Amino acid sequence: MRVSSKLQISLVAGILIALGLGLTLYKKIELGFPLLPGQRQAVWTLESKISFKPVGGPVEISLALPEPEAGWVVLDEHFASSGFGFSTQEEQGERYAKWDRQSLDRTTTLYYKLEIYHAGQFDLGASPIPEIIPPELTPDRLAAMERVVASLRQGASDSTSFTALLLLQLVQGQMDQDTAFLFGDREESRLSVVMDVLAFAGIPAQPVKGIFLEDGRRRQQMDTLVEIYDGNHWQVFDSKTAQPGLPDNFFVWQRGDRSVLDVVGGKSSQLEFAIVENTLPIKTVLFMEQQVKERLLLDFSIYSLPVEQQGVFKGLLLIPVGALVVVLLRLLVGVRTSGTFMPILIALAFIQTTLLTGLVIFLTVVGAGLWIRFYLSRLNLLLVARITAVVIVVILLMAALSIISYKLGFDQLLTVTFLPTIILAWTIERMSILWEEEGGHEVLIQGSGSLLAAVLAYLLMSVDLIEHLTFNFPELMISLLGVVLLLGKYNGYRLVELYRFRDLGNPEQ
Amino acid sequence: MSWFSQRAKWISPTKLRELGILGMNSRNIDYIGRNNDRSRYPLVDNKLKTKQVAEQHGMSVPKLFGVVSIQREVQDLERILEGIDKFVIKPAQGSGGKGILVITERRGDEFIKSTGAVLDYRDIKRHASNILSGLYSLGGRPDVAMIEDMIDFDQMLINYSHEGVPDIRVIVYQGFPVMAMMRCSTHASDGKANLHQGAVGVGIDIVNGRSLYAVQNNIKVDRHPDTGCRFDELALPYWDQVLKLSSGCYEMTGLGYFGADIVLDKNKGPVVLELNARPGLAIQIANQTGLAKRLQKIDEQPSNELSVEQRVSFAQQMFG
């Protein structure tokens, strides 16, 4: 009976551990999940917002989709198009998203979201060289144009330096009379005049449309660069700075003169972008990239969940790690904690507040709460009423702490709101009962035991590797379960017992 | 402090195993988990039930004056306590001595606690009300308050206790009394008999009820710290009765491993105060002996159809 029960547990635990490790290895070897978090990579989430007012009748919207170039890689893309017919089409080597609807009666917004990252800095690739169409000009503008081109040709040896010189004059505002006449005062038309000058000078050129990526930007508009063909290569210029070369944070959407957004049956159409930057392990990024191509495998991973749910799971999957710490501390070391899983919850709160701030807030609130509860305990209240009163007092304390710290400029104390109120209130209640019945000594032992477990759990849970493993390999939890089952059968001595019974060998002490 | 430097800081697990010391994990898995049927726990965790069953089995227990089981009945306390000078109010499901209020004297409507503090009806009622709302029971479960007779403890033991009742803890395994100690409350332990709160633990010889060794806070003591009484002169009266009473609780509870807490009343002799399905391990320090080796001897003995008397005399032969 004894042996068989032990054997049974060992067997079950062994199978669980092997199963967890086996699944992990399968994912590593067959599916290529990275075991180590490795370097991190910035991933941009770009949300394009198309808004327009319908004018009555059928509506048709066509959005040119980006062909990633210059080292940019698209990880994922989503379209939101409620109530619209939707399709993506290829026309002349370019992809278009098309929304259509028979009728529409109010201002509407459509979304296109994509996740991209910059794998490396490359120049733009080849592009068909556009036919040069000389601009049609009025006689006075023609004369001005001839003089401008002539003077630029004098200062420049080739088409690259010609363009650079032209843009520099515009940026620095050092324009002679002819140039000033050509460009006029209107900023918006500047780019088309630049194209006209380049065409007149016989230089093949085209606009490059795209977005400057900046974290946290909302309502960002599309920007346009200028690129020219110098006979061998395409050369990009930032028309705002006159600098040659593609800026690092510029995501190219479309090259050439075609329109990006066409709205039929609508007016006041707008295309705006919201931009968010996330840092992810580089291997995860590469893995996600693969997944886009092989959708089937996605079902096997937490990455198939929406982003917010992934965040929730990130926290949930860490709980077993904290639980393991508590089990080890209690069974092998013999640390006494108040409540089995309260330390884990405290540790989860520490992840939000950071360790030091969390400890300070925790000790302050629990200390003050204990003191107040002592007064409440003299009022002869029923348990439920008393705990409720403590909860209210704790909330007040937290609010006071937030306001005072904000006024004093300690922003990090504002994270007090991340500490679960119920945990705080319950800790205070348990501790004060303990104090009345077992004395302050026991409060100190169990309180510091809980904090020790919480801090150790926090330290372990905040290790990058642990977070990476629990998130990418949730099946490791099965192995963890096996280990915990084995620990449940450990009947050896605890570390504290080696101290507790230290005098038993020599009774005369 | 030369004695301090001589004290060993740690003991090796091998040495502990040689001494037959029972550890907490082994107690939980090998003895409590294996021998105690969970369905029997309410019988020992609820002191009211223990008392009722013990009375059915003809065992002597402290007299029950009354029970307060709902908040409205708290008002009845004045009627229950009419004409009673000494009494104890305790939760039926308290653990670790929590929530036990001992009144040793009464002057009209004033009650004197064992510590000397003076309480009035309001305090007594608040205490009962706290018990009902579950303040002292595991997990805050609602509880009932028992009002029972205070033990008039034997004169013989009066010098071994300060502000409280010295009780005798007997560990009973498969019906055999395997180890015993007396727990003497001290000023430091606030009249409570818990060793980790500063009470003195006195190891008692199973054979004759004489003291073997005494410890307070893990340090050997020769005299009671408050009364100065010598422990080596201690010999417990009614010793065989104490062992038979604890051993008899095996049939009553059906628990394979438990601790029986027994007190010696001046008039009634040994009475069962409560039973504990998870008795602590400090008894090994008080006896300077390991429990594990004694428990193994019980496992090795062949017969399991012994009477209470046979079990007691077996234990006295084995553990002398």
Interface residues (C-beta under 8 A of the other chain):
Chain A: R2 L331 G334 N380 L382 L383 V384 I433 E437 E438 G439 E442 K489 Y490 N491 G492 Y493 R494 E497 L498 Y499 R500 F501 R502 D503 L504 G505 N506 P507 E508 Q509
Chain B: W3 Q6 R7 A8 K9 W10 I11 S12 P13 K15 L16 L19 I21 G23 M24 N25 S26 N28 I29 D30 R34 Q71 G96 G97 K98 G99 R122 K125 R126 S129 N130 S133 G134 L135 Y136 G140 D190 H196 Q197 Y213 N218 I219 K220 Q284 I285 Q288 G290
